[in-house]
Amino acid sequence: MIPGLGHKGRLCGHRRMDRFSSDGGAVRYGLLRCKRIECPACWSSWARRVVFDLALRIEAYARATDRRPHAVVCSVPPSEVKDRWSWDRVNTSLFRRGYRRLNDHGIEGGIAVFHPYRIKPSWKWAFRRSGVHEDIGMWKVIRERVQEGEDLHNFVELGPHIHGIVFGYPKAHECSDYLVRFNDRDHVPIELEELPDVVALLRYLLSHTGVLAHLKLYRRHRSGGVVVRKQVTHTIREFGALFRFDPSELLPPAELEALRCELALALGMVWSNGELGYPAYCKELGTSDDCLEWVSIYRLPTYLGNEAWLTALSHSQAKFWLAVLEFMARMGRPPDPGEVKPPGDVAVFMEGDDHES
């Protein structure tokens, strides 16, 4: 399948208290998410977080080496695939063959994203007639119609290929069994010049990457016998110079932190206290949480155990936070909205779900 065509988790989309301000004057409710790629509600957030991780690696490498990446697509003839390919063939004949061909044609490493399908030409023509001209818009319409009950395969045909964002000195390649094509102008490969270019391309590529519905079995030999385990297979991979690449190895801490903040902003998210999240909105118009220092709700016992912090609160604030702590001890979880009502001098912030649209 492609992202967003499965079922959401039982509590997905449910709000629950997750943070409080370090001064005790605000509480924040976050959205619970199942964080599954197949979830109709979570796949977009899943994609943003994966884009953040991938773009961080790409941009860190680009800035450290003072080079910009290129976009590439690798594919095989449809006649080679039909009725003959399994996932093992995708691994050996698409990914691994691609790594070898790219290495032979000036590429030192990058990110590869697997796509199992291509939109049928008849549907591309129909979408354009209806006013949908960009491919990302076409995939959005397809996802919505499949979520409403239509068959994905009415719109797509099998056509395994990989898109990549790569570094090196690219040279195109075409033969009877494999194609390596770079985004070019007059046969000269074009660089992805800015961070927004990388983010936009990754968001598009992840919108219809392959989602595998199986786990791969593998054998692990140990003393006393052979253990058979299940392993998740991956359709998004780093290779070459970016394989297991750690951005902190090339960029100083301050520059890396600035890059994280820049990436989060480009994705409509925030990077704060070492975490990637979404902006909150307040019940009081005109109130912003930008100046607040948020603390995990699970650190509340430590704060309440600090006499100086507790006595600095108003009577109603102290009573509220003690009630929250009692609720968590009794229920084994933080409260949902309305279960422990905040007083008037505790501002309430809710994590919005508009980022999923």
C-alpha positions in Angstrom: 0.0 0.0 0.0 0.9 3.7 0.2 0.9 5.8 3.4 -2.5 6.6 5.1 -4.5 3.7 3.7 -4.8 1.6 6.9 -6.6 2.0 10.2 -6.0 4.4 13.1 -5.2 3.3 16.6 -7.8 3.2 19.3 -6.7 6.4 21.1 -5.3 8.1 18.0 -6.4 11.8 18.0 -7.3 11.8 21.7 -6.0 14.7 23.8 -4.2 14.2 27.1 -2.3 16.4 29.5 1.4 16.1 28.6 3.3 19.2 29.8 3.2 22.1 32.3 5.1 25.4 32.3 8.1 25.7 34.6 6.4 28.6 36.5 3.2 26.5 37.1 1.0 29.0 35.3 0.1 27.0 32.2 -0.9 23.4 31.2 -0.7 21.8 27.8 -2.7 19.0 26.3 -1.1 17.0 23.4 -2.6 14.8 20.8 -2.1 11.1 21.3 -1.0 9.5 18.1 -0.5 5.9 17.0 2.4 7.2 14.8 1.8 4.5 12.2 2.6 5.1 8.6 -0.7 3.4 7.5 -2.9 5.5 9.8 -5.1 8.0 7.9 -4.6 10.6 10.7 -0.9 9.9 11.5 0.8 9.3 8.2 1.2 13.1 7.5 2.8 13.6 10.9 4.9 10.5 10.4 6.1 11.8 7.1 7.1 15.2 8.6 9.2 13.6 11.3 10.9 11.3 8.8 11.5 14.3 6.5 13.0 16.1 9.4 15.5 13.2 10.1 16.4 12.7 6.5 16.7 16.4 5.6 18.9 16.9 8.7 21.4 14.3 7.4 21.3 15.8 3.9 21.7 19.4 4.9 24.4 18.6 7.5 26.4 16.8 4.9 25.8 19.5 2.4 26.9 22.3 4.7 29.9 20.4 6.1 31.2 19.6 2.6 30.1 22.8 0.9 28.3 20.9 -1.8 24.6 20.7 -2.8 22.7 17.4 -3.5 21.0 16.2 -6.7 17.7 14.5 -7.3 17.8 11.1 -9.1 15.4 8.4 -10.2 16.4 4.7 -10.8 14.1 2.3 -12.6 13.9 -0.9 -14.6 11.8 -1.8 -17.7 8.2 -2.7 -16.7 8.6 -5.9 -18.7 11.3 -7.1 -16.3 9.0 -6.6 -13.3 5.5 -7.9 -14.2 4.5 -11.2 -12.6 8.2 -12.0 -11.8 9.3 -9.7 -9.0 9.1 -10.4 -5.3 10.4 -8.1 -2.5 13.7 -9.9 -2.6 14.0 -8.9 -6.3 13.3 -5.3 -5.3 16.2 -5.5 -2.8 18.7 -7.1 -5.2 17.6 -5.8 -8.6 16.5 -2.3 -7.7 18.2 -1.1 -4.5 21.5 -2.9 -4.7 21.8 -2.6 -8.4 21.0 1.1 -8.0 23.8 1.6 -5.4 26.3 0.0 -7.8 25.2 1.9 -10.8 25.2 5.2 -8.9 28.6 4.6 -7.5 29.9 3.8 -11.0 28.4 7.1 -12.2 29.9 9.6 -9.8 27.7 9.3 -6.7 29.2 8.8 -3.2 26.0 8.3 -1.2 22.5 9.6 -0.4 18.9 8.8 0.5 16.8 6.3 -1.5 13.0 6.1 -1.4 11.1 3.2 -2.9 7.9 3.7 -4.9 6.0 0.6 -6.0 3.4 2.3 -8.3 3.0 4.8 -11.1 -0.3 6.6 -11.7 -2.0 5.2 -14.8 -1.6 7.6 -17.8 -5.4 7.6 -18.3 -5.9 8.9 -14.7 -3.1 11.5 -15.1 -5.0 12.8 -18.1 -8.3 12.8 -16.2 -6.8 14.6 -13.2 -5.3 17.3 -15.4 -8.6 17.9 -17.1 -10.2 18.3 -13.7 -7.6 20.9 -12.7 -5.1 18.8 -10.8 -1.8 19.3 -12.6 0.9 18.5 -10.0 1.7 14.8 -9.1 1.5 15.5 -5.4 -2.1 16.7 -5.8 -2.9 13.6 -7.8 -1.7 11.3 -5.0 -3.7 13.3 -2.5 -6.9 12.8 -4.5 -6.1 9.0 -5.0 -5.5 8.6 -1.2 -8.8 10.3 -0.4 -10.8 8.2 -2.9 -9.2 5.0 -1.7 -10.0 6.0 1.9 -13.6 6.3 0.8 -13.6 2.8 -0.5 -12.3 2.7 -4.0 -9.6 0.2 -5.1 -6.0 1.7 -5.2 -5.2 -0.5 -8.2 -7.9 1.3 -10.2 -5.6 4.3 -10.2 -2.1 2.9 -10.3 0.0 0.3 -12.1 3.0 -1.7 -10.8 6.2 0.1 -11.6 8.9 -0.3 -8.9 11.4 2.5 -8.9 13.5 4.5 -6.4 13.9 8.3 -6.1 17.0 9.6 -4.4 18.7 12.7 -3.1 22.4 12.1 -3.6 25.8 13.7 -3.4 28.7 13.4 -5.9 29.4 14.3 -9.5 26.4 12.7 -11.4 26.5 11.1 -14.8 23.3 9.7 -16.3 23.1 6.1 -17.3 20.8 4.1 -19.5 21.0 0.5 -20.8 18.7 -2.3 -21.5 18.1 -3.3 -17.9 18.5 -0.1 -15.8 17.9 3.6 -16.0 19.6 6.3 -13.9 18.2 9.8 -14.6 19.0 13.1 -12.8 16.9 16.2 -12.8 18.7 18.2 -15.4 18.5 21.3 -17.6 20.0 20.9 -21.1 21.5 17.6 -19.9 23.3 19.2 -17.0 22.2 17.9 -13.6 20.5 20.5 -11.4 21.4 21.0 -7.8 18.8 21.3 -5.0 20.0 24.7 -4.1 18.2 25.5 -0.8 16.9 23.7 2.3 13.2 24.3 1.2 13.9 22.4 -2.0 15.1 19.4 -0.1 12.2 19.5 2.3 9.6 19.9 -0.5 11.0 17.0 -2.5 11.2 14.7 0.5 7.6 15.4 1.5 6.5 14.6 -2.1 8.5 11.3 -2.2 7.2 10.1 1.2 3.6 10.9 0.2 3.5 7.7 -1.9 6.4 5.6 -0.8 5.8 1.8 -0.4 4.3 0.5 2.8 5.1 -3.2 3.4 2.4 -5.3 5.0 4.7 -8.1 6.1 7.7 -8.8 8.3 10.7 -10.6 7.0 11.8 -13.8 8.7 15.5 -14.2 9.4 17.6 -16.8 11.2 20.0 -15.9 13.9 22.5 -18.5 15.0 23.2 -18.7 18.7 24.8 -21.1 21.0 22.3 -23.8 21.6 20.4 -23.5 18.3 18.9 -21.3 15.7 16.4 -18.6 16.6 14.0 -17.4 13.9 13.0 -13.8 14.3 10.8 -11.3 12.5 12.3 -8.1 11.1 10.6 -5.0 9.6 11.8 -4.3 6.1 12.5 -0.7 5.1 11.6 1.2 1.9 13.5 4.3 2.8 17.3 3.9 3.1 20.6 5.8 3.4 23.5 4.4 1.4 27.2 5.2 0.8 28.5 8.2 2.6 25.2 8.8 4.3 24.8 5.3 5.6 24.6 5.5 9.4 25.8 9.1 9.1 25.6 11.1 12.3 25.2 14.9 11.6 26.9 15.8 14.9 30.1 14.3 13.6 30.4 17.1 11.0 28.6 20.2 12.4 29.4 22.0 15.7 26.6 21.9 18.3 25.4 25.5 17.8 25.2 25.1 14.0 23.4 21.8 14.3 20.9 23.2 16.7 20.2 26.1 14.4 19.7 23.7 11.5 17.2 21.7 13.6 15.2 24.9 14.3 15.3 25.9 10.6 14.0 22.5 9.5 11.3 22.4 12.1 10.1 25.9 10.9 10.1 24.7 7.3 7.8 21.8 8.3 5.4 23.9 10.4 6.7 22.4 13.6 8.9 23.6 16.5 12.2 22.3 17.9 12.3 22.9 21.6 14.2 21.3 24.5 15.6 18.6 22.2 12.2 17.5 20.9 10.3 18.0 17.6 6.7 19.0 18.1 3.8 21.2 17.0 2.9 24.6 18.1 0.1 24.8 20.7 -2.9 27.2 20.6 -4.4 28.8 23.7 -8.0 29.0 24.8 -7.3 32.8 25.4 -7.1 34.7 22.2 -3.9 36.6 21.7 -1.9 34.4 24.2 1.2 32.7 22.9 3.3 29.9 24.4 6.5 31.1 22.7 7.9 32.5 26.0 7.0 29.4 28.1 9.4 26.7 29.2 7.5 23.4 28.9 8.2 20.5 31.2 7.1 16.9 30.9 4.0 16.2 33.1 5.9 13.2 34.5 8.3 15.6 36.2 5.5 17.1 38.2 6.3 15.1 41.4 9.9 16.6 41.4 8.6 20.1 41.1 5.9 19.7 43.7 8.6 18.3 46.0 10.4 21.6 45.8 9.1 23.8 48.6 10.3 27.0 46.9 8.4 26.2 43.7 5.3 25.1 45.5 5.0 28.1 47.7 5.5 30.4 44.7 2.2 29.2 43.3 -1.1 30.7 44.1 -3.5 28.7 46.3 -5.6 27.6 43.3 -2.5 26.7 41.2 -1.1 24.6 44.0 -4.4 22.9 44.6 -4.7 22.1 40.9 -1.2 20.6 40.5 -1.7 18.5 43.6 -5.0 17.2 42.2 -3.2 16.4 38.9 -0.6 14.4 40.8 -3.2 12.6 42.8 -5.1 11.7 39.6 -2.0 10.3 37.9 -1.2 8.2 41.0 -4.7 6.8 41.1 -5.3 6.3 37.3 -1.8 5.6 36.1 -2.0 8.2 33.4 -2.3 12.0 33.0 -5.8 13.5 32.9 -7.8 14.2 29.8 -9.5 17.6 29.3 -12.2 18.1 31.9 -11.0 15.3 34.3 -9.1 17.8 36.5 -10.4 21.3 35.7 -7.7 24.0 35.7 -8.4 27.2 37.7 -8.6 30.6 36.0 -5.0 31.5 36.7 -3.7 28.4 34.8 -3.7 29.0 31.0 -4.7 26.0 28.9 -2.9 25.2 25.7 -4.1 22.5 23.2 -2.0 20.9 20.5 -3.9 21.5 17.3 -4.5 18.9 14.6 -4.6 21.4 11.7 -1.1 20.2 10.7 -2.7 16.9 9.6 -4.8 18.6 6.9 
